[in-house]
Amino acid sequence: MIHPLILLAVFAVSTVLGYVIIRQVPSLLHTPLMSGMNALSGITIVGAIAATGIALKSGHGGLAQVVGGLAIILAAVNVFGGFGVTHRMLMMFQKKKKS
């Protein structure tokens, strides 16, 4: 059984590490890299599903289900929103049709 404090520590360390890594990316490279990061953000959904499953299996029912479901929803919004923004940016570089 994984102790909830270990899960919380992993979450805190990954949050700080992610912030530090993203903070060091120059803004000129941020936009092109965002499309690739959307694919990596899909791993967040898998991690949220796995953490929710582990927490539910270890007997932390109600709260784990709510927090895990919220994590899955927020990760999905991040992925789909990122792809939407990337699509809009790519549309800016297409030639406009003459009418």
N, C-alpha and C positions, 0 to 999 in steps of 0.2 A: 504494500500500500504506500503510495506517495503522499508525503505530508503536504498539506495545503501551503505551508510556508515555503516549501521548495518550489512549488508552482508559482507562487507570488514572487519569489526571488528571481526565477527565470524570466518572468514577465518584466520585472523592473530592470534587470540587466539588459534584456533585449531592447527595451524601450530607450534606454540611455545610449546603447551602442548604435541603434538605428538613427537616433538624433545626431550623434557625433558624425556618423558616416555621411548622412545627407547634408549636414551643415558644411562639410568640406568640399562638396561638389560645386564647382563654379557655375554661376547662373547661365552662362553660355552653353554649358553641357547639360544642364538640368532638363531642358525640354526634350532633346533627342533620347536621353537615357530613360525618360519617364515611360516610354513604351515598353522597354525591356523590364523595367521595374514592375510594371503591371503584371507581367508573367510571374515574377518572383512573389508578388503580393498574393498570388493564388496559393502559395505555400502557407500563408497566414491562415487561410480558410481551412486547410488540411490540419494545421496545428491547433486551431480553435476546436475543430471537430474531435481531434484526438484528446485534447485536454478535457473537453466536456465529457467524452466517453470515460476517461480515466476517473474523473471526479464523480460521475454518476455511479460507476462500478464500485468505487470505494465507500459509497454510502452517504455522500454529500448531495442528496437528492434535489430538493426544491431550489435552493440558492444556486447550486451548480448549474442546474438546467436554465435558470433565468440568465445568469451571467454568461454562460456558454452560448446560449442562443443569441444574446446581445452581441457577443464577440463575433459570432458567425455572420450576423446581419451587417455589422459595421465593416468587417473585412470584405464582404461581398459588395457593399456600397463603394468601398475604396477601389476595388478592382474595376467594377463597371463604370464608375465615374472617371477613373483614369483613362479607360479606353475611349470614353466619350470625349474627353478633353483632347486626347491624342488625335482622334478623328477630326475634330474641329480644327486643330492646328494644321493637319495635313491638307484639309480643304482650302486653307489660306494660300497654299502654294500651287494650286491647280490653276491652269489658264481659264479665264472666264470666256464663256461662249458668246459669240456675237449674235445678236438677235436681228 
